[in-house]
Amino acid sequence: MKRTERFALVMLVACCGGIAASVAWSQGAMPKPGDEVKAIAPVFGTSGTWHGNVEPGAMGPDSKATVSRGKAMCRTIAGGMWYACDVEDTWGAGKDAMTWKGYMTVGYDLPSKTYKASVVDNMGTLSMFNGTLNGTTFVLETPTEVMIMGQSMKDRLTWDFTDSKAIKFTDEHKTSDADWKLCESATLIPMAKPAAKPVAAAKE
């Protein structure tokens, strides 16, 4: 890239950032994570692992019931306004196992005052979700059909964190001419946070 092109790119980024900051400052101050963001921290504010069950037909019309296992490595991003999770979910075992890998961002969208999420994955798809929180149950649902296992359908993900140490998760799919169908259910166990290292005693 030529020096003039690089300079133009830097100025464009700086300009856009300045405009966004100016708008926020004109309204008082840069926003901070609110109660809506903090409310879903039990699910997305920590990493976790799970074991679960996959229903018959979840991997295709003739697929049999099997087991699942996975992990989600989550953290806050963008000043704590959003969560980001690297997710791996393996269905089946041995040579028939299939591992789905995805990257999720989820949080509370201030302009629309609703929960939003996006997911990109190793299947080459991008999915957008709308979210709702009802007490300790958080639900993400695609507003339109997406491609899953080569078929067009809607996707609904539900986390029940009534027990924050054993979060209940379900994944349901729905084709245009059918009702919601359970595909996977699992129990998410948050990973224990590493213990703080002891502070060395000061030398006299």
KOLLOVO-569495 format. One record per residue: x, y, z negated of N, C-alpha, C in turn; residue in one letter; residue number from 0. Coordinates in Angstrom, 3 decimals. Last residue first. Layout:
BEGIN
<<X; Y; Z>; <X; Y; Z>; <X; Y; Z>; 'a'; NUM>
...
END
This chain:
BEGIN
<<12.391; -7.580; -54.145>; <12.678; -6.537; -55.133>; <14.026; -5.912; -54.839>; 'e'; 203>
<<10.469; -8.144; -51.265>; <11.688; -8.374; -52.004>; <11.940; -7.221; -52.975>; 'k'; 202>
<<7.024; -9.042; -51.263>; <8.073; -8.036; -51.024>; <9.288; -8.334; -51.870>; 'a'; 201>
<<5.807; -12.097; -50.035>; <6.047; -11.213; -51.175>; <7.186; -10.254; -50.875>; 'a'; 200>
<<3.856; -12.326; -47.081>; <5.121; -12.592; -47.777>; <5.319; -11.600; -48.898>; 'a'; 199>
<<0.554; -13.339; -47.002>; <1.462; -12.210; -46.897>; <2.710; -12.485; -47.725>; 'v'; 198>
<<-0.615; -16.180; -45.221>; <-0.267; -15.529; -46.495>; <0.733; -14.403; -46.287>; 'p'; 197>
<<-2.885; -15.789; -42.524>; <-1.562; -16.174; -42.978>; <-1.228; -15.459; -44.283>; 'k'; 196>
<<-6.261; -16.854; -42.673>; <-5.296; -15.756; -42.632>; <-3.953; -16.228; -43.180>; 'a'; 195>
<<-7.366; -19.634; -40.727>; <-7.153; -18.989; -42.023>; <-6.091; -17.908; -41.903>; 'a'; 194>
<<-9.349; -19.408; -37.811>; <-8.069; -19.714; -38.450>; <-7.905; -18.942; -39.750>; 'p'; 193>
<<-12.756; -20.403; -37.991>; <-11.791; -19.346; -37.744>; <-10.490; -19.681; -38.461>; 'k'; 192>
<<-14.103; -23.293; -36.550>; <-13.666; -22.621; -37.765>; <-12.628; -21.572; -37.408>; 'a'; 191>
<<-16.512; -23.040; -33.953>; <-15.167; -23.406; -34.401>; <-14.810; -22.625; -35.650>; 'm'; 190>
<<-19.946; -24.034; -34.171>; <-18.917; -22.983; -34.092>; <-17.579; -23.485; -34.615>; 'p'; 189>
<<-21.536; -26.405; -32.345>; <-20.875; -26.246; -33.637>; <-19.792; -25.176; -33.503>; 'i'; 188>
<<-24.552; -27.002; -30.807>; <-23.320; -26.224; -30.735>; <-22.770; -25.998; -32.139>; 'l'; 187>
<<-26.139; -29.712; -29.529>; <-25.943; -28.974; -30.776>; <-24.566; -28.326; -30.736>; 't'; 186>
<<-28.341; -29.981; -26.660>; <-27.084; -30.182; -27.378>; <-27.090; -29.388; -28.673>; 'a'; 185>
<<-29.849; -31.063; -23.676>; <-30.023; -30.563; -25.039>; <-28.759; -30.903; -25.807>; 's'; 184>
<<-30.825; -30.639; -20.289>; <-29.775; -30.921; -21.271>; <-30.173; -30.342; -22.620>; 'e'; 183>
<<-33.293; -30.463; -18.977>; <-32.161; -31.131; -18.329>; <-31.084; -31.536; -19.339>; 'c'; 182>
<<-36.797; -30.222; -18.978>; <-35.583; -30.271; -19.794>; <-34.497; -31.047; -19.069>; 'l'; 181>
<<-38.578; -28.252; -16.768>; <-38.135; -29.608; -17.073>; <-36.822; -29.556; -17.838>; 'k'; 180>
<<-41.477; -26.319; -16.183>; <-40.124; -26.385; -16.712>; <-39.795; -27.823; -17.106>; 'w'; 179>
<<-43.454; -27.546; -13.371>; <-43.275; -26.913; -14.670>; <-41.815; -26.997; -15.088>; 'd'; 178>
<<-43.403; -26.812; -9.782>; <-43.419; -27.687; -10.962>; <-43.266; -26.878; -12.239>; 'a'; 177>
<<-42.833; -25.451; -7.457>; <-44.090; -26.202; -7.508>; <-44.187; -27.113; -8.726>; 'd'; 176>
<<-40.338; -24.273; -7.734>; <-41.500; -23.415; -7.503>; <-42.832; -24.137; -7.659>; 's'; 175>
<<-38.623; -25.823; -10.518>; <-38.814; -25.575; -9.095>; <-40.138; -24.830; -8.915>; 't'; 174>
<<-36.696; -25.260; -13.274>; <-38.069; -25.201; -12.780>; <-38.074; -24.911; -11.287>; 'k'; 173>
<<-34.827; -26.469; -16.111>; <-34.925; -26.064; -14.717>; <-36.382; -26.088; -14.274>; 'h'; 172>
<<-33.108; -25.768; -19.185>; <-34.295; -26.233; -18.456>; <-34.297; -25.674; -17.044>; 'e'; 171>
<<-31.159; -26.541; -21.867>; <-31.082; -26.041; -20.489>; <-32.256; -26.642; -19.734>; 'd'; 170>
<<-30.742; -25.716; -25.318>; <-31.416; -26.463; -24.253>; <-31.223; -25.747; -22.921>; 't'; 169>
<<-29.267; -25.985; -28.554>; <-29.215; -25.451; -27.187>; <-30.013; -26.336; -26.242>; 'f'; 168>
<<-28.946; -25.050; -31.888>; <-29.628; -25.930; -30.944>; <-29.692; -25.257; -29.569>; 'k'; 167>
<<-26.146; -24.832; -33.954>; <-27.035; -24.105; -33.049>; <-27.630; -25.066; -32.015>; 'i'; 166>
<<-25.101; -25.038; -36.811>; <-25.522; -26.114; -35.917>; <-26.593; -25.533; -34.985>; 'a'; 165>
<<-24.629; -22.807; -38.214>; <-23.546; -23.786; -38.195>; <-23.884; -24.982; -37.306>; 'k'; 164>
<<-26.907; -21.309; -38.231>; <-25.779; -20.783; -37.457>; <-24.595; -21.744; -37.398>; 's'; 163>
<<-29.990; -22.268; -37.872>; <-28.824; -22.750; -38.611>; <-27.601; -22.347; -37.806>; 'd'; 162>
<<-31.197; -20.700; -35.935>; <-31.749; -20.690; -37.291>; <-30.693; -21.184; -38.269>; 't'; 161>
<<-30.540; -20.361; -33.255>; <-29.485; -20.284; -34.262>; <-30.054; -20.057; -35.660>; 'f'; 160>
<<-31.212; -21.711; -30.335>; <-31.903; -21.525; -31.606>; <-30.841; -21.549; -32.697>; 'd'; 159>
<<-31.011; -20.768; -27.032>; <-30.215; -21.040; -28.226>; <-31.060; -20.745; -29.463>; 'w'; 158>
<<-31.679; -21.703; -23.703>; <-32.216; -21.310; -25.009>; <-31.265; -21.712; -26.123>; 't'; 157>
<<-32.008; -20.936; -20.308>; <-31.103; -21.368; -21.363>; <-31.623; -20.835; -22.691>; 'l'; 156>
<<-33.360; -21.769; -17.243>; <-33.658; -21.159; -18.542>; <-32.774; -21.784; -19.619>; 'r'; 155>
<<-33.575; -21.193; -13.772>; <-32.808; -21.768; -14.875>; <-33.163; -21.026; -16.158>; 'd'; 154>
<<-35.327; -22.158; -10.790>; <-35.025; -21.203; -11.841>; <-34.334; -21.943; -12.987>; 'k'; 153>
<<-33.998; -23.427; -7.648>; <-34.843; -23.494; -8.836>; <-34.459; -22.398; -9.817>; 'm'; 152>
<<-32.955; -25.255; -4.892>; <-33.345; -23.930; -5.343>; <-34.328; -24.048; -6.499>; 's'; 151>
<<-30.230; -27.547; -5.010>; <-31.662; -27.302; -4.934>; <-31.988; -25.930; -5.501>; 'q'; 150>
<<-27.618; -28.197; -5.482>; <-28.060; -28.167; -4.100>; <-29.540; -27.915; -3.918>; 'g'; 149>
<<-27.419; -27.877; -8.229>; <-27.331; -29.230; -7.674>; <-27.874; -29.284; -6.240>; 'm'; 148>
<<-29.014; -24.888; -7.799>; <-28.510; -25.796; -8.822>; <-28.556; -27.205; -8.254>; 'i'; 147>
<<-29.390; -21.617; -6.811>; <-29.029; -22.944; -6.333>; <-28.408; -23.756; -7.462>; 'm'; 146>
<<-32.258; -19.906; -8.203>; <-30.836; -19.996; -7.870>; <-30.552; -21.421; -7.415>; 'v'; 145>
<<-35.125; -17.745; -8.247>; <-34.523; -19.066; -8.108>; <-33.055; -18.963; -7.700>; 'e'; 144>
<<-35.144; -14.957; -10.563>; <-35.456; -15.598; -9.286>; <-34.785; -16.965; -9.241>; 't'; 143>
<<-34.368; -14.408; -13.132>; <-35.616; -13.805; -12.638>; <-36.069; -14.399; -11.317>; 'p'; 142>
<<-33.279; -16.878; -15.368>; <-33.044; -16.246; -14.070>; <-34.359; -15.662; -13.565>; 't'; 141>
<<-33.090; -16.276; -18.834>; <-33.814; -16.887; -17.720>; <-33.500; -16.135; -16.436>; 'e'; 140>
<<-32.230; -16.919; -22.155>; <-31.801; -16.316; -20.893>; <-32.501; -17.048; -19.758>; 'l'; 139>
<<-33.131; -16.394; -25.516>; <-33.431; -17.063; -24.252>; <-32.898; -16.248; -23.082>; 'v'; 138>
<<-32.731; -17.081; -28.904>; <-32.305; -16.242; -27.785>; <-32.484; -17.025; -26.497>; 'f'; 137>
<<-34.090; -17.002; -32.039>; <-34.108; -17.741; -30.774>; <-33.794; -16.783; -29.631>; 't'; 136>
<<-34.549; -15.788; -34.416>; <-33.250; -16.444; -34.241>; <-33.239; -17.331; -33.000>; 't'; 135>
<<-36.596; -13.409; -33.150>; <-36.077; -13.912; -34.417>; <-34.679; -14.472; -34.236>; 'g'; 134>
<<-36.161; -13.510; -29.980>; <-37.319; -13.632; -30.851>; <-36.861; -14.258; -32.166>; 'n'; 133>
<<-34.911; -11.905; -27.237>; <-34.565; -12.377; -28.574>; <-35.821; -12.358; -29.421>; 'l'; 132>
<<-34.235; -12.462; -23.799>; <-35.150; -12.038; -24.846>; <-34.695; -12.651; -26.166>; 't'; 131>
<<-32.696; -11.564; -20.626>; <-32.742; -12.199; -21.933>; <-33.797; -11.635; -22.857>; 'g'; 130>
<<-32.076; -12.535; -17.273>; <-32.705; -11.595; -18.189>; <-32.877; -12.303; -19.529>; 'n'; 129>
<<-29.197; -13.242; -15.255>; <-30.221; -13.660; -16.211>; <-30.793; -12.444; -16.934>; 'f'; 128>
<<-27.714; -14.256; -12.184>; <-28.074; -13.190; -13.107>; <-29.226; -13.659; -13.985>; 'm'; 127>
<<-25.017; -16.101; -10.832>; <-26.401; -16.083; -11.309>; <-26.584; -14.948; -12.297>; 's'; 126>
<<-23.103; -17.179; -8.197>; <-23.271; -16.075; -9.135>; <-24.738; -16.037; -9.524>; 'l'; 125>
<<-21.131; -20.057; -7.276>; <-22.384; -19.319; -7.374>; <-22.303; -18.205; -8.417>; 't'; 124>
<<-19.176; -21.989; -7.036>; <-19.181; -20.883; -6.089>; <-20.443; -20.062; -6.125>; 'g'; 123>
<<-18.890; -23.793; -8.906>; <-19.719; -24.239; -7.790>; <-19.818; -23.144; -6.736>; 'm'; 122>
<<-17.624; -22.661; -10.990>; <-16.775; -23.386; -10.060>; <-17.577; -24.045; -8.934>; 'n'; 121>
<<-19.381; -19.429; -11.448>; <-18.930; -20.782; -11.794>; <-18.102; -21.426; -10.696>; 'd'; 120>
<<-20.677; -16.679; -13.320>; <-20.036; -17.174; -12.099>; <-19.432; -18.531; -12.438>; 'v'; 119>
<<-23.375; -15.003; -14.716>; <-22.563; -16.218; -14.764>; <-21.989; -16.495; -13.377>; 'v'; 118>
<<-24.632; -12.441; -16.836>; <-24.202; -12.880; -15.512>; <-23.312; -14.098; -15.681>; 's'; 117>
<<-27.370; -10.951; -18.597>; <-26.206; -11.835; -18.529>; <-25.889; -12.142; -17.078>; 'a'; 116>
<<-29.085; -8.731; -20.833>; <-28.704; -9.158; -19.496>; <-27.504; -10.093; -19.588>; 'k'; 115>
<<-31.771; -7.403; -22.704>; <-30.592; -8.258; -22.667>; <-30.356; -8.709; -21.231>; 'y'; 114>
<<-32.772; -3.957; -22.287>; <-33.026; -5.395; -22.250>; <-31.698; -6.146; -22.292>; 't'; 113>
<<-32.735; -1.237; -21.608>; <-33.138; -1.669; -22.952>; <-33.559; -3.133; -22.968>; 'k'; 112>
<<-31.698; -0.175; -19.356>; <-32.967; -0.896; -19.210>; <-33.539; -1.361; -20.544>; 's'; 111>
<<-29.391; 1.154; -20.459>; <-30.329; 1.844; -19.568>; <-31.691; 1.156; -19.459>; 'p'; 110>
<<-28.124; -0.926; -22.142>; <-28.758; 0.265; -22.712>; <-29.728; 0.973; -21.751>; 'l'; 109>
<<-28.215; -4.275; -22.294>; <-28.079; -3.213; -21.306>; <-28.842; -1.982; -21.789>; 'd'; 108>
<<-26.453; -6.342; -24.331>; <-27.669; -5.537; -24.287>; <-27.432; -4.345; -23.379>; 'y'; 107>
<<-24.981; -9.362; -22.981>; <-25.084; -8.264; -23.928>; <-26.392; -7.525; -23.749>; 'g'; 106>
<<-22.538; -11.429; -21.428>; <-23.892; -11.256; -21.949>; <-23.898; -10.124; -22.968>; 'v'; 105>
<<-20.878; -13.280; -18.980>; <-20.903; -12.032; -19.746>; <-22.351; -11.832; -20.181>; 't'; 104>
<<-19.207; -16.352; -18.385>; <-20.444; -15.635; -18.692>; <-20.156; -14.314; -19.386>; 'm'; 103>
<<-17.963; -18.608; -16.191>; <-17.575; -17.418; -16.954>; <-18.831; -16.573; -17.137>; 'y'; 102>
<<-17.685; -22.226; -16.041>; <-18.270; -20.934; -15.741>; <-17.732; -19.829; -16.621>; 'g'; 101>
<<-17.656; -25.489; -14.830>; <-16.888; -24.426; -15.464>; <-17.476; -23.084; -15.048>; 'k'; 100>
<<-18.660; -28.805; -15.238>; <-19.049; -27.479; -14.772>; <-18.232; -26.449; -15.544>; 'w'; 99>
<<-17.665; -31.978; -14.408>; <-17.404; -30.842; -15.294>; <-17.754; -29.537; -14.604>; 't'; 98>
<<-18.847; -35.214; -14.473>; <-18.834; -33.991; -13.678>; <-18.681; -32.820; -14.634>; 'm'; 97>
<<-18.040; -38.698; -14.400>; <-18.163; -37.427; -15.124>; <-18.085; -36.247; -14.168>; 'a'; 96>
<<-17.577; -41.120; -13.292>; <-18.822; -40.456; -12.905>; <-19.007; -39.094; -13.585>; 'd'; 95>
<<-15.323; -42.136; -14.425>; <-15.237; -41.683; -13.032>; <-16.488; -40.948; -12.562>; 'k'; 94>
<<-16.114; -41.064; -17.769>; <-15.326; -41.846; -16.828>; <-15.328; -41.267; -15.428>; 'g'; 93>
<<-19.453; -39.705; -18.205>; <-18.143; -40.144; -18.697>; <-17.437; -40.956; -17.624>; 'a'; 92>
<<-21.729; -36.851; -18.295>; <-21.296; -38.194; -17.960>; <-19.923; -38.493; -18.511>; 'g'; 91>
<<-20.827; -33.490; -17.924>; <-21.928; -34.443; -17.947>; <-21.396; -35.804; -17.520>; 'w'; 90>
<<-19.238; -30.902; -19.566>; <-19.033; -32.155; -18.840>; <-20.236; -33.064; -19.029>; 't'; 89>
<<-18.656; -27.570; -19.413>; <-19.686; -28.524; -19.817>; <-19.550; -29.761; -18.946>; 'd'; 88>
<<-17.091; -24.652; -20.459>; <-16.902; -25.929; -19.777>; <-17.948; -26.904; -20.314>; 'e'; 87>
<<-16.726; -21.119; -20.277>; <-17.533; -22.284; -20.642>; <-17.157; -23.496; -19.808>; 'v'; 86>
<<-15.761; -18.206; -21.682>; <-15.304; -19.215; -20.732>; <-15.944; -20.530; -21.170>; 'd'; 85>
<<-17.582; -15.257; -22.255>; <-17.345; -16.651; -22.645>; <-16.843; -17.474; -21.466>; 'c'; 84>
<<-17.971; -12.086; -23.681>; <-17.500; -12.852; -22.528>; <-17.145; -14.249; -22.995>; 'a'; 83>
<<-20.254; -9.524; -24.647>; <-19.524; -10.747; -24.964>; <-19.117; -11.418; -23.659>; 'y'; 82>
<<-20.200; -5.919; -25.115>; <-20.568; -7.147; -24.412>; <-19.754; -8.318; -24.949>; 'w'; 81>
<<-19.244; -3.929; -26.745>; <-20.590; -3.771; -26.205>; <-21.106; -5.050; -25.538>; 'm'; 80>
<<-16.640; -3.945; -27.596>; <-17.603; -4.666; -28.410>; <-19.026; -4.577; -27.902>; 'g'; 79>
<<-15.159; -2.674; -25.635>; <-15.392; -1.978; -26.894>; <-16.421; -2.637; -27.791>; 'g'; 78>
<<-15.178; -4.734; -23.645>; <-15.724; -3.385; -23.405>; <-16.107; -2.699; -24.699>; 'a'; 77>
<<-15.889; -7.822; -25.443>; <-15.178; -7.028; -24.443>; <-15.835; -5.645; -24.370>; 'i'; 76>
<<-15.467; -10.575; -27.715>; <-16.104; -9.316; -27.340>; <-15.241; -8.594; -26.310>; 't'; 75>
<<-15.533; -14.068; -26.791>; <-14.894; -12.904; -27.399>; <-15.697; -11.663; -27.013>; 'r'; 74>
<<-15.418; -17.697; -26.642>; <-16.065; -16.392; -26.525>; <-15.299; -15.288; -27.248>; 'c'; 73>
<<-15.428; -20.621; -25.154>; <-14.441; -19.755; -25.801>; <-14.906; -18.317; -25.582>; 'm'; 72>
<<-17.179; -23.514; -25.482>; <-17.300; -22.127; -25.040>; <-16.321; -21.293; -25.848>; 'a'; 71>
<<-17.397; -26.909; -24.366>; <-16.864; -25.881; -25.254>; <-17.079; -24.514; -24.628>; 'k'; 70>
<<-18.903; -30.242; -24.375>; <-18.362; -29.020; -23.812>; <-17.811; -28.075; -24.856>; 'g'; 69>
<<-20.715; -33.047; -23.157>; <-19.815; -32.467; -24.157>; <-19.220; -31.204; -23.541>; 'r'; 68>
<<-23.387; -35.408; -22.771>; <-22.633; -34.217; -22.376>; <-21.734; -33.788; -23.517>; 's'; 67>
<<-24.634; -38.531; -21.408>; <-24.253; -37.639; -22.499>; <-23.506; -36.428; -21.943>; 'v'; 66>
<<-27.576; -39.542; -19.534>; <-26.180; -39.654; -19.935>; <-25.896; -38.675; -21.067>; 't'; 65>
<<-29.981; -41.118; -17.454>; <-29.676; -40.344; -18.656>; <-28.216; -40.562; -19.028>; 'a'; 64>
<<-29.298; -41.230; -13.888>; <-29.712; -41.807; -15.168>; <-29.382; -40.858; -16.321>; 'k'; 63>
<<-30.600; -39.986; -10.788>; <-29.564; -40.021; -11.821>; <-30.131; -40.511; -13.151>; 's'; 62>
<<-32.313; -39.689; -8.684>; <-32.096; -41.043; -9.179>; <-31.056; -41.125; -10.291>; 'd'; 61>
<<-32.407; -36.888; -8.133>; <-33.637; -37.659; -8.331>; <-33.426; -39.026; -8.979>; 'p'; 60>
<<-29.830; -35.274; -10.123>; <-30.377; -35.752; -8.851>; <-31.573; -36.639; -9.126>; 'g'; 59>
<<-29.176; -34.746; -12.654>; <-28.099; -34.650; -11.683>; <-28.544; -35.096; -10.290>; 'm'; 58>
<<-31.536; -35.197; -14.015>; <-30.918; -33.873; -14.116>; <-29.830; -33.668; -13.072>; 'a'; 57>
<<-32.597; -37.739; -14.070>; <-32.949; -36.877; -12.953>; <-32.292; -35.513; -12.965>; 'g'; 56>
<<-32.747; -37.957; -17.622>; <-32.792; -38.638; -16.317>; <-33.231; -37.669; -15.226>; 'p'; 55>
<<-30.842; -35.441; -19.468>; <-32.059; -36.178; -19.153>; <-31.962; -36.889; -17.799>; 'e'; 54>
<<-28.105; -35.574; -21.584>; <-28.573; -35.146; -20.269>; <-29.740; -36.044; -19.879>; 'v'; 53>
<<-27.173; -34.470; -24.831>; <-27.774; -35.487; -23.973>; <-28.274; -34.848; -22.681>; 'n'; 52>
<<-24.097; -33.477; -26.511>; <-25.527; -33.478; -26.250>; <-25.962; -34.615; -25.358>; 'g'; 51>
<<-21.862; -31.547; -28.391>; <-22.164; -32.846; -27.815>; <-23.674; -32.885; -27.620>; 'h'; 50>
<<-19.692; -28.646; -28.392>; <-20.966; -29.333; -28.529>; <-20.922; -30.736; -27.930>; 'w'; 49>
<<-17.981; -25.815; -29.871>; <-18.005; -27.052; -29.090>; <-19.358; -27.726; -29.276>; 't'; 48>
<<-17.128; -22.266; -29.762>; <-17.742; -23.470; -30.298>; <-17.633; -24.653; -29.357>; 'g'; 47>
<<-16.414; -18.884; -30.856>; <-16.241; -20.015; -29.951>; <-16.849; -21.262; -30.576>; 's'; 46>
<<-18.557; -16.042; -31.380>; <-17.611; -17.035; -31.848>; <-17.486; -18.145; -30.814>; 't'; 45>
<<-20.548; -14.475; -30.446>; <-19.443; -13.812; -31.128>; <-18.406; -14.757; -31.661>; 'g'; 44>
<<-22.700; -15.833; -29.452>; <-21.659; -15.416; -28.514>; <-20.462; -14.726; -29.164>; 'f'; 43>
<<-24.234; -16.608; -31.757>; <-24.097; -17.476; -30.587>; <-22.866; -17.123; -29.761>; 'v'; 42>
<<-24.056; -14.612; -33.680>; <-23.930; -16.008; -34.106>; <-23.745; -16.978; -32.944>; 'p'; 41>
<<-24.540; -12.226; -32.129>; <-23.168; -12.609; -32.478>; <-23.052; -14.052; -32.961>; 'a'; 40>
<<-26.948; -11.167; -31.613>; <-26.630; -12.422; -30.927>; <-25.196; -12.877; -31.181>; 'i'; 39>
<<-26.994; -8.817; -33.130>; <-27.973; -9.856; -33.429>; <-27.645; -11.192; -32.765>; 'a'; 38>
<<-25.210; -7.000; -32.088>; <-24.809; -7.740; -33.286>; <-25.734; -8.930; -33.558>; 'k'; 37>
<<-26.775; -5.953; -30.036>; <-25.553; -6.691; -29.719>; <-25.134; -7.561; -30.898>; 'v'; 36>
<<-28.797; -4.727; -31.524>; <-29.149; -5.726; -30.509>; <-27.935; -6.587; -30.144>; 'e'; 35>
<<-27.525; -2.844; -33.086>; <-28.085; -4.024; -33.742>; <-28.418; -5.122; -32.742>; 'd'; 34>
<<-24.738; -1.786; -30.971>; <-25.895; -1.608; -31.832>; <-26.379; -2.909; -32.430>; 'g'; 33>
<<-21.521; -0.562; -30.373>; <-22.374; -1.749; -30.419>; <-23.505; -1.572; -31.429>; 'p'; 32>
<<-21.784; 2.913; -29.353>; <-21.138; 1.837; -30.102>; <-22.074; 0.630; -30.124>; 'k'; 31>
<<-21.284; 5.377; -26.761>; <-22.107; 4.468; -27.559>; <-21.262; 3.405; -28.253>; 'p'; 30>
<<-19.586; 8.453; -27.111>; <-19.597; 7.140; -26.480>; <-20.409; 6.191; -27.358>; 'm'; 29>
<<-21.855; 11.170; -27.903>; <-20.607; 10.429; -28.053>; <-20.720; 9.110; -27.309>; 'a'; 28>
<<-23.684; 13.233; -26.637>; <-23.272; 13.141; -28.041>; <-21.923; 12.481; -28.200>; 'g'; 27>
<<-24.118; 13.529; -24.016>; <-25.240; 13.023; -24.792>; <-24.867; 12.830; -26.263>; 'q'; 26>
<<-21.733; 14.226; -23.015>; <-22.776; 15.241; -22.963>; <-23.990; 14.825; -23.775>; 's'; 25>
<<-20.357; 11.829; -23.240>; <-20.036; 12.894; -24.186>; <-21.113; 13.969; -24.191>; 'w'; 24>
<<-21.495; 10.435; -21.077>; <-21.657; 9.936; -22.444>; <-21.413; 11.048; -23.454>; 'a'; 23>
<<-20.684; 12.048; -18.921>; <-22.111; 11.813; -19.152>; <-22.345; 11.376; -20.589>; 'v'; 22>
<<-17.911; 11.854; -19.196>; <-18.553; 13.156; -19.333>; <-20.043; 13.012; -19.623>; 's'; 21>
<<-17.459; 9.146; -18.682>; <-17.175; 9.660; -20.019>; <-17.875; 10.993; -20.251>; 'a'; 20>
<<-18.182; 9.091; -15.983>; <-18.904; 8.255; -16.955>; <-18.701; 8.775; -18.368>; 'a'; 19>
<<-16.262; 10.863; -14.936>; <-17.688; 11.158; -14.808>; <-18.486; 10.381; -15.844>; 'i'; 18>
<<-13.888; 9.503; -15.514>; <-14.140; 10.810; -16.112>; <-15.600; 11.191; -16.061>; 'g'; 17>
<<-14.110; 7.258; -13.937>; <-14.052; 7.108; -15.390>; <-14.359; 8.416; -16.082>; 'g'; 16>
<<-14.048; 8.485; -11.435>; <-15.241; 7.734; -11.841>; <-15.273; 7.554; -13.351>; 'c'; 15>
<<-11.425; 9.596; -11.540>; <-12.605; 10.447; -11.359>; <-13.861; 9.747; -11.844>; 'c'; 14>
<<-9.794; 7.350; -11.766>; <-9.780; 8.354; -12.833>; <-11.013; 9.241; -12.766>; 'a'; 13>
<<-10.369; 6.115; -9.326>; <-10.660; 5.426; -10.590>; <-10.745; 6.426; -11.732>; 'v'; 12>
<<-9.425; 8.123; -7.577>; <-10.823; 7.686; -7.517>; <-11.224; 7.012; -8.818>; 'l'; 11>
<<-6.716; 8.276; -8.241>; <-7.561; 9.445; -8.463>; <-9.040; 9.073; -8.451>; 'm'; 10>
<<-5.888; 5.734; -7.407>; <-5.761; 6.123; -8.817>; <-6.672; 7.299; -9.133>; 'v'; 9>
<<-6.368; 5.968; -4.644>; <-7.072; 4.958; -5.438>; <-7.045; 5.313; -6.910>; 'l'; 8>
<<-4.559; 7.991; -3.950>; <-5.999; 8.209; -3.745>; <-6.814; 7.236; -4.575>; 'a'; 7>
<<-2.137; 6.714; -4.503>; <-2.505; 7.912; -5.253>; <-4.011; 8.175; -5.144>; 'f'; 6>
<<-2.187; 4.715; -2.588>; <-2.171; 4.346; -4.010>; <-2.611; 5.527; -4.859>; 'r'; 5>
<<-2.077; 6.246; -0.284>; <-3.251; 5.410; -0.523>; <-3.354; 5.035; -1.988>; 'e'; 4>
<<0.443; 7.417; -0.563>; <-0.740; 8.286; -0.502>; <-2.011; 7.497; -0.782>; 't'; 3>
<<2.122; 5.148; -0.523>; <2.059; 5.989; -1.719>; <0.806; 6.856; -1.723>; 'r'; 2>
<<0.567; 2.209; 0.901>; <1.341; 3.426; 0.978>; <1.131; 4.268; -0.276>; 'k'; 1>
<<0.849; -1.197; 0.000>; <0.000; 0.000; 0.000>; <0.880; 1.240; 0.000>; 'm'; 0>
END
